[in-house]
């Protein structure tokens, strides 16, 4: 399990996994019910819960841009 805290860290970790042919398993806030974190073929779990910033909020059109760990 790795806990990246920025997009740059995710990019570096993803590039390393790609080079080493290691599967990547993303984990955001744990709200999924489909068992996506079940790494049946092994791999590295990217726990994105530390990436919990609200990047942009528009009250005008009710849209928001968030990182994957926002609850």
C-alpha positions in Angstrom: 0.0 0.0 0.0 1.2 3.5 -0.9 -0.3 6.8 0.2 0.5 9.4 -2.4 -0.4 13.0 -1.5 -0.2 14.7 -4.9 -0.8 14.1 -8.6 3.0 14.1 -9.2 3.5 11.3 -6.7 0.7 9.2 -8.3 2.4 9.8 -11.7 5.8 8.6 -10.4 4.3 5.5 -8.7 2.2 4.7 -11.8 5.3 5.0 -14.0 7.3 2.7 -11.7 4.5 0.1 -11.6 4.2 0.2 -15.4 8.0 -0.3 -15.8 7.9 -3.2 -13.4 4.7 -4.7 -14.8 3.0 -4.5 -11.4 -0.8 -4.0 -11.3 -2.1 -0.8 -9.7 -5.3 -1.0 -7.5 -6.8 2.5 -6.7 -8.6 3.1 -3.4 -10.4 6.4 -2.9 -12.8 6.7 0.0 -13.9 3.1 0.4 -17.5 3.7 -0.7 -17.5 1.2 -3.5 -19.4 -2.1 -3.1 -17.9 -4.0 -6.0 -14.7 -5.2 -4.3 -12.4 -3.3 -6.5 -9.6 -3.3 -3.9 -9.5 -7.1 -4.0 -6.1 -7.5 -5.8 -6.6 -11.1 -7.0 -3.4 -10.9 -9.1 -1.4 -8.9 -6.6 -0.2 -5.4 -7.1 0.2 -2.1 -5.3 -2.8 -0.5 -3.7 -2.8 3.3 -4.2 -4.7 4.6 -1.1 -5.8 8.1 -2.3 -7.5 9.1 0.9 -4.7 11.6 1.7 -5.7 13.5 -1.5 -8.7 15.2 -0.1 -8.6 18.7 -1.4 -11.5 20.6 -3.0 -9.7 22.2 -5.9 -12.5 24.4 -7.3 -16.1 25.2 -6.3 -18.5 27.0 -8.5 -21.7 28.2 -6.8 -22.8 29.6 -10.2 -23.3 26.3 -11.9 -23.1 24.0 -8.9 -20.0 22.2 -10.0 -17.0 21.1 -7.9 -13.5 19.7 -8.8 -12.2 17.4 -6.1 -9.3 15.0 -5.5 -10.2 11.3 -5.1 -10.1 11.2 -1.3 -12.7 13.8 -0.6 -15.6 12.4 1.4 
